[in-house]
Amino acid sequence: MTEKIQGQCTIAKVQTMADGGKRVYLDFPEDSALLMAQLMECQRLGVYLDVTFEAHEAESDGQPTESRKIHI
């Protein structure tokens, strides 16, 4: 699986695991069915992902404005 998976989400929760690992819960908008299907397929196949988060500040109408990339 080499195609790019792209969409928008918010971070709902960050949790420290008992073994010191971290778990991040993400919330996706209702119209992200294709994105969710792609992520579920990655989970099913046991695919590891390289992740880049690009942060956006929301305007008063909820639309993103300026962004900055956070590489993990």
N, C-alpha and C positions, 0 to 999 in steps of 0.2 A: 504494500500500500504506500504509494508515493505522492498522491495528490494532496494539495494544500486544503486544510479544513479551516474555514474562517467564519467568524460570527461575533456577536457582541454578547456580553454577559456582565453581571455584577458579582462581586465576591460576597457570599452570604455568611460564610463562617470559615475561620482558620482554627484548626485544632492540633494540639500536640498529642501524639500517640504514646502509648506506654513504653514503646521501644525507642522513643526519641524522634521518630519520624514525624512528618507533618502531613495533615490531610486538609484539603481545601474544598469547600463546597461552593459551587457556582450556580447562580440563577440565570436562566435564559428566557428571553421573551417567548410569548405564545406562538409566534410565527417561525420558530426555529426547528421545525420538525425534521427537515433534511439534515441540518447540523447534528441534531440529536441522534439520528439514524447512523450518521458517519461515526460519531463518538461511540455508540453502542457496538458498532462493527469492530472498532479498534479494541474495545474491551473484550469482545468475543474472541478475537484473534490473538489477544495478549500483546498488542502492539505498544511499544514505547514511543512516546512523542517528544519531540523537541518543541518547547513552548516559548513563544514571545508574547508578552502582554503589552498592549499599547493603551495607556491610560488616557481617558477623555474626561474633561470637566463638562458637566451638563449645563446648558443654558436654561433660562426660566421655562422654556417650552419642552424641556427634557431631551433636546437634541444635543449631541456631543459638539464640543468646540475644539480648542487646541489639544494636541496629544503629545505624549512622550512615551518612548518605548522602554520597557523593562524586560531585559533578557534574563532567562533563568536557565 
